[in-house]
Structure formats: structure tokens, C-alpha cells
Amino acid sequence: MFYSIAFHLLAAVIWVGGMFFAYNALRPAAAQVLEPPLRLELWVQVFRRFFVWVWLSIGVILATGYWMLFSYFGGFASAGTHIHIMHGGGWLMVIIYLHVYFSPYRRLKQAVIIQDYPLAGAQLNQIRQLVGLNTLIGLLVITVASAGRYL
């Protein structure tokens, strides 16, 4: 159980912490010091690297989460409410991420390649909003997962 919880938590911290950093530190700094073409190229490169870690995190979270759910908690019927909230919130985050990855992120990359900066900016704005939402959901899920059983 120690390894499952440790890897589960580390994967969540990488994903949610990365979004928190990108949204609250990198985004405002990049907007302040970079012109739109460079800023858009920066984001394509940041996402290209970060999304590899998100895919890995999702795999680890799902594998360890379901392992713990069925090996230690006795399945959904025996799991506490906080586990159900974590499960639902986690899947909501995955769905939002999949949309970001396969829709606005793909359009952002293509728009930057063809130097259509207004389109690229619109895609980045959509990603910004969805990452903001996912960050809030992630922080809620982490809070409920860690403290929820004490409610």
C-alpha cells in the first residue's frame, strides 16, 4: 500500500502542481516579457514537454488508484465518500485534459506552424481557461482525498 499511495500522490502532485505553476507563475511572466509570437511558441514547447508528464501521471494515477480501490478498499461498495469524490473528480480532470490535448492544443500547434497568431492566441486562451478549471478541480480532489475521510 505504501508504494501505491506514494506513486499515486507523486503523480497527482506532478500534474496538479505543474498546472498550478503554469497558470499562476509562467503564464503571467510570459505575458509580461514576451511578444505574442514568442509567447505562443514558448507555450507549444512547454505543453509538448509537460503533456508527456501528464500522460504518465494519468497512467500512474489510474493504475495505482484502481489497484488500491480493489486490493485494499474492497471495491466501490466499501469505499468512503471521499474515494468516490476523488474518483469522479479525477475522471473529470482526465476528460478535460483529453479535450485540451486533442482539440485546442492541436490547433495551437498548427496555428503556430503557419504563423496564424490570432488563431493560436484564441486556442491558448481556451487552454488557459480549461487548465484553470482543471487546476481548481485538482486542488479540490487533493483536498478531499487527503482530508475527506475526516469530514
Phi, psi and omega in degrees: 000324181305311183293321179298312180295318182298311180292323177300311181294315179299318179296319178295319180295318179299312183291303185290319178297321177297319178294318180299314178298312182299317185286317189263344181238304184293314183302307180294325179293316179297320179295329183282326189247348184243140173289155185310314181300316179291321180297318180293319177295320177303313182296321176301316180291321178297311181296320180304319181280315184293322183294334172299316179292326178293315177302314178298317179298315179300315179300315180294315181299314181294315182297311182289324180297311179290327176301311181293319182302314185268336181271326187245327184262355177078022178090183184297323184296329182264351184283147178288168180301323181296328177291319178295320178295316178299316181298310180295316178296321178297315179293324176299317178298318179297316180298316178297316179300314180301319177297313179302312186294314187269353180240275186295329178294317178297318179293323177300312180301314181294319180296322178293320179300317181269005177061036173268082188291326174298317177295317179299318179297321178295320179293318178297322178296320177296317177299317180303314181296317181289323176294321175300315178297314181296325177296315178298316178298317180299317178295321177295315180299316179297318179297311180295319181296321184273329185241353187299327182291348180266000178289000000 
